[in-house]
């Protein structure tokens, strides 16, 4: 059975949630106090793994509680209606008992109420088809069939058969079968078949964390008095997963055997954690079973004590689980619960309330990857969040918006309660903030950059590289590899932050930047940083044999002058030459700086110089690059740069 949709009414902050779709993964996004937890709790109460019953005082909307009896004269208030798709296995069980036409379709609904602790099922049962199947199954002849000609369902068939003075063997067998049906009803009989196959709901919150130290004597007493805490219950789940129990620990005669079993379980969970925990891979989970000592704080000062500790290989120190980060404790606790869930519950629907709330943003991404890779293949998962890093940006169709809606009528607030919607355009900006953050982060990584990103300083660099790469390739020489995505960084000061932001996301980054006198210290710091390998950082001066250079210095001076004259349509006294450029600023080798100065001296009717215009003109006028000595020298420099940059792909 697969959950398709849900509709929640009159539960805590929810008066009418709207009917909302549920997929393999459903992400409920909303502000604090929007009602996200209420949605999960309403779902959990439908078929909980553990004890949870809807309670009128606790769960009915408080502002209507005094009018409960007036609003619900039968004492029942529907909390949730759910819509399910039957699996092939489900349908086969029905068909085997009641025939291929027993179901009118393969969707059912299941509801539950405050004031009534059992489920209400609605199955599209064709009772007449079920009866016909049983008539055929018990091989009734035409005379026997006539006794049931007016019966349309099981109850009518039983009444007809019970009124006969004598029954043939076939009719008696049919009557026995019908009397064996729950409530003498095919619909109820189908519920009996399907209800054991209904998935249970497993709920866990970011507050649910395993105890790091357990007193066996205390927890044994808590179990007897039914007051086991959530933290201790997670520890019990871990013990069961390890193949042991409190009883085993209490009666153990060989502590070494128990330690071995706990160690095996902790090793498996440790391996699982560090496939998805990228924050610190030098950790190891240890389980130690020992005896309490008189000077230990109670209740750990006597009897068997079990302690979970985390060993850090880098610092060579072991600390109790309780002293690790809250995020790590939650992750370990959740895996312990999930491992035991897989072992005992099978087909459960997993409800995660603000999972990983205390995790770093990167660790939240790891958790989302764990959900998609480990949970989704076998379980439907519904989780709540208000973190951009927990929103599945590639599965936005699975996101539902949760709002506590208040309308105003003549300045008077009208409370509509928690609503669930897939329409992000209808919600306020605070609710949308996590979505905007997630999409912004995703777009930044995919729209402007690629897996292999060449950082340059500005748009003009991109155009020059494209123009001369095309010129080289048209001459069967080496241009820039097409695997590179060229991205402007905005200058050398922006390169280090850019590489820091994206370099850890499996992105291969190379840099080609200008080099001015004042930039040499910055380049050295960039080369010495561990963010970017020195072999992936290139300056224009590396390919021009000058102490300082821009990408324009790749061009032979004569070619650059011709480009300026063509791009700006310079003629007469305004027409440039190498001599004019060199005379403008003799103190710098950077030809673009010479051009900036000489253009400042041009008449007002000459277009102002900027870096972009010549490169833009060149990309639009590729015929300008006519074979010449000047062009050949220029292509040699660009080819040398492209070969060096392309080599980074081979690293």
C-alpha positions in Angstrom: 0.0 0.0 0.0 1.2 3.5 -0.9 0.0 6.7 0.7 -1.2 9.1 -2.0 -3.0 11.9 -0.2 -4.1 13.2 3.2 -6.7 15.6 4.5 -6.5 16.7 8.2 -9.3 18.5 10.1 -9.8 19.8 13.7 -6.4 18.8 15.0 -4.5 21.2 17.1 -3.7 24.3 14.9 -5.4 22.6 11.9 -9.0 23.2 11.2 -8.9 22.2 7.6 -5.5 21.5 6.1 -6.7 21.1 2.5 -6.2 17.8 0.8 -2.6 17.4 -0.1 -0.6 14.9 -2.2 2.1 12.7 -0.7 4.8 11.1 -2.8 7.8 8.8 -2.1 9.4 11.9 -0.5 7.3 14.8 0.9 9.0 17.9 2.3 6.8 20.1 4.5 8.3 23.6 4.6 7.1 26.4 6.9 7.9 28.8 9.6 8.1 28.0 13.3 4.6 27.5 14.8 3.1 27.0 11.3 1.7 23.6 12.3 4.2 21.2 10.6 4.5 19.0 13.7 0.7 18.8 14.0 0.6 17.4 10.5 3.1 14.7 11.3 1.3 13.9 14.6 -2.0 13.6 12.9 -0.5 11.1 10.4 1.3 9.2 13.1 -2.0 8.7 15.1 -3.5 6.9 12.1 -1.4 3.8 12.6 1.4 4.5 15.0 4.5 2.4 15.7 4.1 2.6 19.5 1.2 3.9 21.5 -0.4 7.2 20.4 -4.1 8.0 20.6 -5.9 11.2 19.6 -7.0 13.0 22.8 -9.9 15.5 22.8 -8.4 17.8 25.4 -4.9 17.8 24.0 -5.6 17.6 20.2 -8.9 19.2 19.4 -8.5 22.9 18.4 -8.4 24.7 21.8 -10.5 27.6 20.8 -13.4 25.3 19.8 -13.0 22.8 22.7 -15.9 24.1 24.8 -18.2 23.6 21.8 -17.0 20.0 20.9 -20.3 18.4 21.8 -22.3 21.0 19.9 -20.2 20.5 16.8 -20.0 16.7 17.0 -23.2 15.3 18.5 -22.0 11.7 18.0 -18.9 12.4 20.1 -16.5 11.8 17.2 -14.4 14.3 15.3 -12.6 13.2 12.2 -8.9 14.0 12.4 -7.5 12.5 9.2 -8.7 11.0 5.9 -6.0 9.3 3.9 -6.0 7.9 0.3 -4.0 4.8 -0.6 -3.0 2.9 -3.7 -3.1 -0.9 -3.4 -0.1 -2.8 -4.5 -0.2 -5.7 -6.8 0.5 -8.0 -3.8 -2.5 -6.4 -2.0 -4.8 -6.9 -5.0 -3.6 -10.5 -5.5 -4.7 -11.4 -1.9 -8.2 -10.0 -2.6 -8.5 -11.7 -6.0 -7.4 -15.0 -4.6 -10.2 -14.9 -2.1 -13.0 -13.1 -3.9 -12.2 -13.0 -7.6 -10.8 -10.7 -10.2 -13.8 -8.4 -10.2 -13.9 -8.1 -6.4 -12.4 -4.5 -6.5 -13.9 -1.8 -8.6 -10.6 0.1 -8.5 -7.3 0.0 -6.6 -7.7 3.1 -4.3 -8.9 3.0 -0.8 -9.4 5.5 2.0 -8.6 5.1 5.7 -9.8 7.6 8.3 -9.5 8.0 12.1 -11.3 10.1 14.7 -11.0 11.8 18.0 -13.5 9.9 20.3 -13.0 6.6 18.5 -9.7 4.7 18.5 -10.2 2.5 15.5 -9.8 3.1 11.8 -12.5 3.5 9.3 -11.8 1.9 5.9 -13.5 2.5 2.6 -12.7 -0.1 0.0 -14.3 -0.1 -3.5 -15.7 -3.6 -2.9 -18.1 -5.1 -5.5 -20.1 -7.3 -3.1 -22.2 -8.8 -5.9 -19.0 -9.8 -7.8 -17.6 -11.4 -4.6 -20.7 -13.4 -4.1 -20.7 -14.6 -7.7 -17.1 -15.7 -7.3 -17.9 -17.8 -4.2 -20.9 -19.3 -6.0 -18.6 -20.4 -8.8 -15.9 -21.5 -6.3 -18.4 -23.9 -4.6 -19.7 -25.1 -7.9 -23.4 -24.4 -7.3 -25.7 -25.9 -10.0 -28.6 -23.9 -11.6 -31.1 -25.1 -9.0 -28.9 -24.1 -6.1 -28.2 -20.7 -7.8 -31.9 -20.0 -7.9 -32.0 -20.0 -4.1 -29.7 -16.9 -4.2 -31.1 -15.1 -7.3 -32.1 -12.0 -5.3 -29.0 -11.8 -3.0 -26.6 -9.0 -3.8 -24.2 -9.3 -0.9 -23.1 -11.6 1.8 -25.7 -10.6 4.4 -28.6 -11.2 1.9 -27.1 -14.5 0.9 -26.9 -15.7 4.5 -30.5 -14.6 5.1 -31.6 -16.5 2.0 -29.7 -19.7 2.8 -30.7 -19.6 6.5 -34.4 -19.6 5.5 -34.1 -22.8 3.6 -35.3 -26.0 5.4 -32.5 -28.1 4.0 -29.2 -27.2 2.4 -27.2 -29.2 -0.1 -23.5 -29.8 0.5 -22.5 -27.0 -1.8 -24.9 -24.5 -0.2 -23.8 -25.5 3.3 -20.1 -24.9 2.3 -21.1 -21.5 0.9 -23.0 -20.6 4.1 -20.1 -21.6 6.3 -17.8 -19.4 4.2 -20.2 -16.5 4.4 -20.7 -16.9 8.1 -16.9 -16.9 8.5 -16.7 -13.4 7.1 -16.1 -10.6 9.6 -19.5 -8.9 10.2 -20.9 -11.1 7.4 -19.7 -8.5 5.0 -17.2 -8.7 2.1 -16.0 -5.1 2.8 -15.2 -6.0 6.4 -13.5 -9.2 5.2 -11.3 -7.2 2.8 -10.3 -5.0 5.7 -9.2 -8.1 7.6 -7.0 -9.1 4.7 -5.5 -5.6 4.1 -5.1 -4.2 7.5 -2.1 -6.3 8.5 -0.4 -5.0 5.3 -1.0 -1.3 6.1 2.3 0.4 6.8 2.8 1.7 10.3 4.0 5.2 10.9 7.4 5.7 12.5 7.9 9.2 14.0 11.0 10.8 15.4 11.9 14.3 16.2 15.2 16.3 16.4 14.7 16.2 20.2 14.9 12.4 20.3 18.5 11.6 21.2 20.0 8.5 22.7 21.3 8.5 26.2 25.1 8.2 26.3 25.2 6.2 29.6 22.7 3.7 30.9 22.3 2.1 34.3 20.9 -1.4 33.8 19.3 -1.5 37.2 17.5 1.9 36.7 16.3 1.2 33.2 15.0 -2.3 34.3 12.9 -0.6 37.0 11.7 2.1 34.5 10.5 -0.7 32.1 8.5 -2.4 34.8 6.8 0.9 35.8 6.3 1.9 32.1 8.2 5.2 32.4 11.0 4.6 29.9 12.2 7.9 28.4 12.6 8.5 24.7 16.4 8.7 25.1 16.5 5.3 26.9 14.1 3.7 24.4 16.5 4.6 21.6 19.2 2.9 23.6 17.0 -0.2 23.9 16.4 -0.1 20.2 20.2 -0.1 19.7 20.6 -3.1 22.0 17.9 -5.1 20.1 19.6 -4.3 16.9 22.9 -5.6 18.4 21.1 -8.8 19.2 20.9 -8.4 22.9 18.6 -7.0 25.6 18.4 -5.6 29.1 17.7 -9.2 30.3 20.9 -10.4 28.6 22.9 -7.7 30.3 21.5 -8.3 33.7 22.1 -12.1 33.5 25.3 -12.0 31.6 28.1 -14.3 32.9 30.6 -13.4 30.2 30.8 -9.6 29.6 33.2 -10.2 26.8 30.5 -11.8 24.6 28.2 -8.9 25.1 30.9 -6.4 24.4 31.6 -8.2 21.2 28.0 -8.1 20.0 27.6 -4.4 20.9 30.9 -3.6 19.2 29.7 -5.4 16.0 26.5 -3.3 16.0 28.4 0.0 16.7 30.9 -0.8 14.0 28.1 -1.3 11.4 26.4 1.9 12.5 29.7 3.8 12.5 30.4 2.6 8.9 26.9 3.7 7.9 27.3 7.1 9.6 30.6 7.9 7.9 29.3 7.2 4.4 27.1 10.2 5.0 28.8 12.2 7.7 31.3 14.5 6.1 32.0 16.7 9.1 34.6 14.6 10.7 35.7 11.2 9.4 38.1 10.5 12.3 35.5 9.4 14.7 34.6 5.9 15.9 31.7 4.7 18.1 32.6 2.5 21.1 30.3 0.6 23.5 31.8 -0.2 26.9 30.0 -2.5 29.4 31.3 -2.2 33.0 30.4 -2.1 36.7 29.4 1.1 38.5 31.8 2.4 41.2 30.8 3.9 44.6 32.2 7.3 43.7 30.2 7.6 40.4 27.1 9.7 40.5 23.9 7.8 41.0 22.4 5.8 39.4 25.7 4.8 37.8 27.4 4.0 41.2 26.4 0.3 41.2 25.4 -2.6 39.0 26.0 -2.9 35.2 26.6 0.4 33.4 26.7 0.7 29.6 28.5 3.7 28.2 28.6 4.9 24.5 31.7 7.0 23.8 33.2 8.5 20.6 36.9 8.1 19.9 38.6 10.8 17.8 41.6 9.3 15.9 43.1 12.7 15.3 43.1 13.9 18.9 43.4 10.3 20.3 40.8 11.0 22.9 37.5 9.3 23.8 34.6 11.3 25.1 31.1 10.3 26.1 28.4 10.5 23.5 26.5 13.1 25.6 29.5 15.5 25.1 29.5 15.3 21.3 27.7 17.8 19.2 23.9 17.6 19.4 23.9 17.1 15.6 26.1 14.0 15.8 24.1 12.5 18.7 20.9 13.0 16.8 22.4 11.4 13.6 23.7 8.4 15.6 20.4 8.1 17.5 18.3 8.2 14.3 20.5 5.5 12.6 20.1 3.3 15.7 16.3 3.7 15.5 16.2 3.1 11.8 18.3 0.0 11.9 16.0 -1.5 14.5 13.0 -0.3 12.4 14.2 -2.2 9.3 14.8 -5.3 11.5 11.3 -5.3 13.0 8.8 -3.2 11.2 9.5 -3.6 7.5 7.1 -1.5 5.4 6.9 1.7 7.6 6.2 5.3 6.6 8.9 7.4 8.2 7.9 10.8 9.7 10.9 13.1 10.5 10.2 16.2 12.5 12.8 18.9 11.7 15.5 16.3 11.1 19.1 17.5 11.5 18.0 20.8 13.0 21.3 21.1 14.9 23.4 19.9 12.0 25.8 22.2 10.0 24.4 23.1 6.6 26.8 20.6 4.8 25.8 17.9 7.3 22.1 18.6 6.6 22.9 18.0 2.9 24.5 14.7 3.9 21.4 13.8 5.8 19.2 14.6 2.8 21.4 12.4 0.7 21.0 9.6 3.3 17.2 10.0 3.1 17.2 9.8 -0.7 19.8 6.9 -0.9 18.9 4.8 2.1 15.3 5.4 3.1 13.4 6.1 -0.2 14.2 2.8 -1.9 12.1 1.0 0.8 10.0 3.7 2.6 7.9 6.7 2.0 9.4 9.6 3.9 7.6 12.7 5.1 9.7 15.4 6.8 9.4 18.9 8.0 12.0 21.7 7.8 12.6 25.4 7.6 16.2 25.0 6.5 17.3 25.7 2.9 19.8 22.9 3.1 17.1 20.3 3.8 15.0 21.2 0.8 15.5 18.8 -2.1 16.2 21.4 -4.8 16.1 18.7 -7.5 12.7 17.5 -6.4 10.8 20.7 -5.8 7.6 18.9 -6.9 7.8 17.0 -3.6 7.8 20.2 -1.5 4.6 21.3 0.3 4.1 24.7 1.9 2.7 24.8 5.4 1.2 28.1 6.7 -0.9 29.2 9.7 -3.3 31.3 7.7 -5.0 34.4 9.2 -7.2 36.5 7.0 -8.6 40.0 7.9 -12.2 41.0 7.5 -12.6 44.7 8.2 -9.4 44.7 10.2 -10.7 41.8 12.3 -8.5 38.6 12.2 -10.2 35.5 10.9 -8.2 32.4 11.9 -8.2 29.7 9.2 -5.5 27.6 10.9 -2.8 25.5 9.3 -3.0 25.0 5.5 -0.9 22.8 3.3 -0.3 23.7 -0.3 1.9 23.0 -3.3 1.4 26.5 -4.6 4.4 28.5 -3.5 3.1 31.7 -5.2 0.3 32.1 -2.7 2.4 32.2 0.5 4.2 35.0 2.4 7.8 35.8 1.9 8.9 34.4 5.3 7.5 31.0 4.5 9.2 31.1 1.1 12.6 32.1 2.5 13.9 28.5 2.8 12.8 27.8 -0.7 14.5 30.9 -2.0 17.6 30.0 -0.1 17.7 26.5 -1.5 17.0 27.6 -5.1 19.5 30.4 -4.9 22.2 28.0 -3.7 21.3 25.5 -6.4 21.2 28.1 -9.2 24.5 29.6 -8.1 26.2 26.2 -8.4 24.5 25.2 -11.7 23.8 28.3 -13.7 27.1 30.1 -13.5 29.5 27.3 -12.8 30.1 23.7 -13.9 32.0 20.7 -12.6 35.1 22.1 -14.3 35.1 25.9 -13.8 37.7 28.3 -15.1 37.6 31.5 -13.1 38.6 34.7 -14.9 38.2 38.3 -13.8 35.5 39.6 -16.0 33.3 39.2 -19.1 35.9 40.5 -21.5 38.3 37.7 -20.5 35.5 35.2 -21.4 35.1 36.7 -24.9 38.8 36.9 -25.6 39.3 33.2 -24.6 36.3 32.1 -26.7 37.5 34.1 -29.7 41.0 32.9 -29.8 40.1 29.3 -28.8 37.8 29.2 -31.8 40.6 30.7 -34.0 43.1 28.0 -32.8 40.6 25.1 -33.3 39.8 26.3 -36.8 43.5 25.9 -37.5 43.6 22.4 -36.0 45.5 23.7 -33.0 44.6 23.2 -29.3 42.0 25.5 -27.9 40.2 25.6 -24.5 38.7 22.2 -23.7 34.9 22.2 -23.9 34.7 20.7 -20.5 35.6 24.0 -19.0 32.8 26.5 -18.0 34.3 30.0 -17.9 33.0 32.0 -15.0 33.7 35.7 -14.2 34.7 36.2 -10.5 34.8 40.0 -10.4 38.6 40.4 -9.7 41.4 38.7 -7.8 40.0 39.7 -4.4 36.8 37.6 -5.2 38.7 34.5 -6.2 39.5 33.2 -2.8 36.0 33.5 -1.4 34.6 31.9 -4.6 36.9 29.0 -4.4 36.2 28.6 -0.6 32.4 28.6 -1.3 32.4 26.1 -4.1 35.7 24.3 -4.0 34.4 21.7 -1.5 31.5 20.6 -3.8 33.4 18.3 -6.1 34.1 21.2 -8.4 37.4 21.3 -10.3 38.5 25.0 -10.3 41.3 26.6 -12.3 42.1 30.4 -12.3 43.4 32.7 -14.9 43.8 36.2 -13.5 45.5 39.5 -14.4 48.7 40.4 -12.5 49.4 44.0 -11.5 52.2 45.1 -9.2 50.0 45.4 -6.2 48.5 41.9 -6.8 51.7 39.9 -6.3 51.1 39.4 -2.5 47.5 38.3 -3.1 48.6 35.8 -5.7 51.2 34.4 -3.3 48.6 34.0 -0.5 46.2 32.4 -3.0 48.9 29.9 -4.1 49.8 29.1 -0.5 46.2 28.5 0.6 44.9 25.0 0.7 41.7 26.0 -1.0 43.2 26.0 -4.4 46.2 24.0 -5.7 49.1 26.1 -6.9 49.1 24.2 -10.1 45.6 25.4 -10.9 46.4 29.1 -10.6 47.6 31.0 -13.6 48.3 34.6 -14.2 48.4 36.4 -17.6 52.1 37.2 -16.9 52.9 33.4 -16.9 52.4 33.5 -20.7 53.7 37.0 -21.7 57.1 37.1 -20.1 56.2 40.4 -18.5 56.3 41.3 -14.8 52.6 42.3 -15.0 49.9 41.6 -17.6 46.2 41.5 -18.4 44.7 39.1 -20.9 45.0 41.9 -23.5 48.8 41.4 -23.3 48.3 38.0 -24.9 47.7 40.0 -28.1 50.6 41.2 -30.1 50.7 45.0 -29.6 50.2 45.7 -33.3 47.2 43.3 -33.3 45.7 45.0 -30.3 46.1 48.5 -31.8 44.4 47.3 -35.0 41.6 45.8 -32.8 41.1 49.2 -31.0 41.0 51.1 -34.3 38.4 48.7 -35.8 36.2 48.4 -32.7 36.1 52.1 -32.1 36.2 53.2 -35.8 39.2 55.5 -35.1 40.5 57.4 -38.1 42.6 60.5 -38.8 44.3 62.0 -35.8 42.4 59.7 -33.5 43.8 56.6 -35.1 46.1 54.7 -32.7 49.6 53.3 -33.1 52.0 51.5 -30.9 54.1 54.7 -30.6 51.1 56.6 -29.3 50.2 53.9 -26.8 53.8 53.7 -25.5 54.1 57.4 -25.2 50.9 57.6 -23.2 52.1 55.7 -20.1 55.7 54.6 -20.5 55.9 53.4 -16.8 53.6 50.3 -17.3 53.9 47.2 -19.4 50.1 46.7 -19.4 48.8 47.6 -22.8 45.3 48.0 -21.6 46.3 50.7 -19.1 48.0 52.6 -21.9 44.8 52.4 -23.8 42.8 53.7 -20.9 45.0 56.8 -20.6 45.0 57.7 -24.3 41.3 57.3 -24.6 40.9 59.8 -21.8 42.6 62.3 -24.1 40.4 61.6 -27.1 37.8 64.1 -28.3 34.3 63.9 -26.7 32.8 62.4 -29.8 34.9 59.2 -29.4 33.3 56.5 -27.4 34.7 55.9 -24.0 37.1 53.0 -23.6 36.1 50.0 -21.6 37.5 46.5 -21.4 34.4 44.8 -22.8 33.8 46.6 -26.1 36.9 45.5 -28.0 36.4 41.8 -27.0 32.7 42.1 -27.8 33.5 43.5 -31.3 36.0 40.7 -31.9 33.6 37.9 -31.1 31.2 39.4 -33.6 33.8 39.9 -36.3 35.9 36.7 -36.4 37.1 37.6 -39.9 39.3 40.2 -38.3 41.7 37.5 -37.3 43.6 37.2 -40.6 46.7 35.1 -40.7 49.8 37.3 -40.0 53.0 37.3 -37.9 51.2 39.3 -35.2 48.3 36.8 -35.1 50.6 33.8 -35.0 52.4 35.2 -32.0 49.1 35.9 -30.3 47.8 32.4 -31.0 51.0 30.9 -29.6 50.4 32.7 -26.3 46.8 31.6 -26.1 47.6 28.1 -27.1 50.3 27.9 -24.4 47.7 29.1 -21.8 45.1 26.6 -23.0 47.5 23.7 -22.8 48.4 24.5 -19.2 44.7 25.0 -18.2 43.6 21.8 -20.0 46.3 19.9 -18.2 44.4 20.6 -14.9 41.6 18.3 -16.3 44.1 15.4 -16.3 45.0 15.8 -12.6 
